[in-house]
């Protein structure tokens, strides 16, 4: 039986009109120090987003979500944040902000397979 390891995760939220505080879950970022794992699963339901904010620039939102995934992967073209350690990248991504892309509070858990847990969380919270 594989060893279980702790992980932290945050839910990526799209907040098209920050002053209204309405949001749509659009991804999950999961970090496990013990497994040296950091990844994001992102995706947006365009119809729901347009229902929430008809004038939102969906392409821009998708580019920002994709940037999160690329930073997690350490993509050299994703800028200097992508070159930080896994923990530093997660902390930077999970930090509170008041922009169209926001993160939930950080939650934790224990799992055997962080990649599988990321997919489960994405399906539960975004899917």
PEVENTA-V359919 format. One record per residue. N is the residue number from 1. RES is the residue in one letter. OMEGA is omega as a letter, one per 30 degrees, with the letter a starting at -180 (* if undefined). D_CENTER is the distance of its C-alpha to the mean C-alpha in Angstrom with 2 decimals. Layout:
((N:RES:OMEGA:D_CENTER) (N:RES:OMEGA:D_CENTER))
//
This chain:
((1:X:l:28.93) (2:X:l:25.86) (3:X:l:25.07) (4:X:a:22.29) (5:X:l:19.80) (6:X:l:17.67) (7:X:l:13.90) (8:X:l:11.44) (9:X:l:8.07) (10:X:l:6.18) (11:X:l:5.43) (12:X:a:4.19) (13:X:l:7.89) (14:X:a:10.42) (15:X:a:13.53) (16:X:l:16.24) (17:X:a:18.99) (18:X:a:17.99) (19:X:l:21.51) (20:X:l:21.27) (21:X:l:18.13) (22:X:a:17.32) (23:X:l:13.82) (24:X:l:12.29) (25:X:a:9.23) (26:X:l:7.43) (27:X:l:4.59) (28:X:l:3.78) (29:X:a:3.73) (30:X:a:7.53) (31:X:l:10.35) (32:X:l:14.04) (33:X:a:16.64) (34:X:a:19.47) (35:X:a:18.16) (36:X:a:16.96) (37:X:l:13.68) (38:X:l:10.28) (39:X:l:8.16) (40:X:l:5.13) (41:X:a:6.48) (42:X:l:6.35) (43:X:a:9.57) (44:X:l:11.58) (45:X:a:14.89) (46:X:a:17.02) (47:X:l:19.92) (48:X:l:18.17) (49:X:l:16.67) (50:X:l:20.22) (51:X:a:21.79) (52:X:a:19.86) (53:X:a:20.52) (54:X:a:23.08) (55:X:a:23.19) (56:X:l:19.53) (57:X:a:19.06) (58:X:l:16.88) (59:X:l:17.20) (60:X:l:15.93) (61:X:a:12.80) (62:X:l:12.28) (63:X:l:13.09) (64:X:l:10.55) (65:X:l:7.69) (66:X:l:9.67) (67:X:l:10.06) (68:X:l:6.56) (69:X:a:7.41) (70:X:l:10.83) (71:X:l:10.36) (72:X:a:8.98) (73:X:a:12.04) (74:X:l:14.27) (75:X:a:15.61) (76:X:a:18.64) (77:X:l:18.52) (78:X:l:15.12) (79:X:a:17.17) (80:X:l:18.15) (81:X:a:14.83) (82:X:l:14.25) (83:X:l:17.57) (84:X:l:16.83) (85:X:l:16.81) (86:X:a:13.89) (87:X:a:14.18) (88:X:l:14.54) (89:X:l:11.50) (90:X:a:9.34) (91:X:l:11.57) (92:X:a:11.44) (93:X:a:7.73) (94:X:a:8.00) (95:X:l:11.32) (96:X:l:12.55) (97:X:l:13.37) (98:X:l:15.35) (99:X:a:14.26) (100:X:l:13.26) (101:X:a:9.49) (102:X:l:8.97) (103:X:l:7.21) (104:X:l:9.17) (105:X:l:11.49) (106:X:l:10.77) (107:X:a:12.37) (108:X:l:14.17) (109:X:l:16.15) (110:X:l:18.29) (111:X:l:18.25) (112:X:a:20.22) (113:X:a:17.76) (114:X:l:14.13) (115:X:l:13.45) (116:X:l:15.21) (117:X:l:13.53) (118:X:l:10.01) (119:X:l:11.83) (120:X:l:13.61) (121:X:l:10.82) (122:X:a:9.34) (123:X:a:13.00) (124:X:a:13.77) (125:X:a:11.20) (126:X:a:10.51) (127:X:*:13.34))
//
